[in-house]
């Protein structure tokens, strides 16, 4: 309800920015009396001024995101250290109290079952001491719809080596942009320690069509070159095809590589199409 009210309020404050021009808009405007058309032109000028102010608003939001990214950073570094097993959290850091009694009861039942299962495992085999939180990021990828849709089965063994994801914003005074950094531990798939994707943004109305402004948009993106180990590139697959010689009638088998679906196509250094930026996701 609050979200709906917010949209209504926004629409009341800036109705010109909430709708596309209907078909025949220019024709309708041309039919207006000259004195009314003159006033419409004044409203258009006001709308452009509103768009320019809105653009500045989003630029300041970007600055605010950069400021708070620095405040989040120590927490993200602590998370990385716990996930990778670099540090062991203290008992105090591990305390977690639930406000829901049902959750606590269920947790207690699970704990009892876990103790029983653990005791059985200990009897059968020596207990392994897991380091950090195994497959933390792979689990996240598989749990988030937007990410799981990009994931292929052959990507999973590689993503088990993903140890951290970081977001880096452009420096103050620089054009708006942010970089996604995927940090990997040494693995048998590629030599890169970090894979990156840079998103360049723009927050200003188009001079030729200022009324189309809807906030920041991604105007360009660039991935990175992955230094794959021989035979480990999951973004391509090898196919064999039989080819018959028209004259001699002999048959030969040709081998060629073709593109293959993979999450790692995300890093292809291909210029991206423009995208509207409506929200951000914290990693």
N, C-alpha and C positions, 0 to 999 in steps of 0.2 A: 504494500500500500504506500509506504513512504517513498519507494523508488518511483512509483507511478506519479505520486504527487510532485516529486522533484522534476520529473519530465514535463508535467503540466505547467509548473511554475516557470521552468526554463522556456517553454513555448510561449507563455504569456509575456515574458520579458523580451523575447527575441523571436517573434513569429516568422519573420522573413528568413531566418536561418534554419527553420525546422521543416521546410518542405521544398520539394523540387518544383521547378516551373512547369505548370501544366501545359499540355499540348495547345498550341494556339495563343500562348501567353503574349508574344510580341504583336500578334494580330489584334488581340483584345486591347493591348495598350495603345496601339495606333488609332483605335476607334474612340479613345477618350477625348473629351474636350481639351483644348489646349491648356486651359488654366488648371485642370485636374492633372494632366500629364506633367505639367511643371512641378506640381507638388509631389508626384510619384518620383520624379528625378531627385527631389530633395531627400525623399525616403531612401532612395538607392545610395546616395552619398552617406547617409547615416549608417546604412547597413554595412558599407565598406569600412567605415570607421569602427563599427562594432567588431568586424572580422579582424581588423588590425589589432584591436585591444585583446581579443581572444587569442590571437597568435602570441602576443607578449605573455599572456597568462600561461600558455603551455610552455613557453621558454623558461618561465620562472618555476614551473612544476618540474621541469627537467633539472634545473639547478638544485631544487629541493631534493630530488631523488639522488643526485650526486652527493649532497651533503649527508643524507641519511645512510647512503651506501657505506660511507666511512664509519658510521656508528655501528652498522650491522657487522662490519668486517671482522672484528675480534670474535664475535659469536660464531660466524661462519668458519673462522680458522679453528676454533675450538671443536666445532662439529666435525670438520675434516680430520682433526687429530684423533677424535674418538672413533670415527668411522674406519680410519686406516689402522687403528691400534697403536698409534704413536704414543698416546697417553691413555691411562686408565682413569675414568672418572671416579671422584671420591664418593663415599657413601652419601654424603650430603647432596652432591650433585645428582645422585641417582634417585633421590626421594621424589615420589610422584603420588599425589593424593587426588583421588577421584571424588567428585561431589555426588556421584550417582551410586546409590547403594547396590543396585542391580549389577552394575559394572564390577563393583568390588566383590560381590558374591561370585559372579562368573569368573573373575580373575582368581579367586581363591580356589574354585573348583579346577580351573586350568592348572593352577600351581600344584595342586595335589596330584593331578594326573601326570604332570610333568615330572614330579619327584618319583612317581612310580615308574614311568618310562625311563627316566635317567638311571634308576637303580638297576633296571633290567639291562640297559645298555652297558653299564659298568661291569655287570656280571659277565656279559658276553665278550666285550672288547674293552681295551684300555680307553679311558675317556680322552678325546682330543681337545686340546686347548685352542679354541677358535680365536683368531686375532681380529680385534675391532668388530665391525658389523659386516660380515661377508655379503657380497653382492648387493650392497645398500642401494647404489644408483640404478642397477639393473632392475631391482624390485620397484623402484619409483617409476622407471620407464614403463614397466609392465602394468602399473597400477593407474597411470594417468592416460585417459583416452587419447588425448592429442598426441602423446608420445608413443603409445602402444600401436597406434595406427601406422607409424613410420617404421616400426620394428619388424624385422624378419628373423626367423629362427637362426639363420647363420650369423646374425649380428650379436646374439646373446653371449657366446663365448668371449667375444672381444670386449663387450661392455662390462663383463665381470672384472676387467682391469681398470675401469673408470673409477678414479678415487676422489674427484672433486669437479664441480662446475662453478665457475665464477662469472660475474657480470662486471665489466669495467666500463665506466662512462668516460666520455671525452673530457679533456681538461677544460677548466674555466676559460672562456674567451674563444674556444675552438668551436667549429660547427657542431651541431647536435649529432651525436652518434653514440652507440654502445657496442661493446664486443662481448660475445659469449666465448668463454674459454673452457675447454674440456681437457682436464688434466688426467693423464694415464700413467700407470706404473709401467715399468719395462715389460714388454710382452712379445710374443712370437708372431705378431701380425704386421706391425709397422714400427718405424724408428722414431716417429714424432713423440715427444713428451707431452706436447700441448697441441690440440686442434682448435682452430679459431674460426669464428664467423663474425664479420663486421657489418653492422647496420647503420647506414647514414640516413639522417632524418632531416625533414624540413618542416618548419612551422611558420608559414607565411602564406597569405592568400595569393592565388595566381592572378597576376595583373590582367590577364586576358579574360578571366572568369572568376572574379573575387567572391561571387555568391556561392560557389561550389565548396568553399572552405569548410571543412568539418573537423579541424584539429590537425595534429601532427601526422605526417605520413612518411613511410620509409621510401626514400627515393632511389636507394641503391643498396645492394648487399654483396659481400664478397667473402667467399670461403677460403680454403687453403689447400695446398697440395699435400696429399698424404703419401708418405714415403713407404709404400707397401713392401713387405718382404716378398720374395719370389713365390708366386703361386698362392698368395694369401689375400689378394685383392677381392673382396666380396662384392664390389660394385660392378664387376664384370663376370661373365661366365663363358666358358668355352663350348662351342657347339661343333659337331661334325656333320658335314653335308656331302652326300654323294653327287658327283657331277659327271654327266656323260658327254664325251666328245662327239660333236655332230658328225664329223667326217669319218673318224676311225671307229667309232662306236665303243671305244674303251671307257671304262668307268674309273674315276679317281675319287678319293675322299679328301675334301678340303676342310681345314680347321680354321675357325675364326672366333674372335671374341666379340660378344655383344653385351650391351648394358644389362645389368641385373638389379632388381629391386633391393634396396638396402638403406638402412638409416644413414649410412655414411655418404650417400649421395647428397645429404644435407650440406656437406662441406665443398661440393663442387664449386670451383671459382667462377660461377656463371653469374652475370649481372641479373639481379632480381627485378621483378616487376614492382611497381609502386603499390604499397599497402597502407591502408589507414591504420593508425595506432589508436585503438580505443581503450586498451587496458594494458597493465604490465603484470608479469608473474614473477614472484620472488623465488629464487632458487636457494 
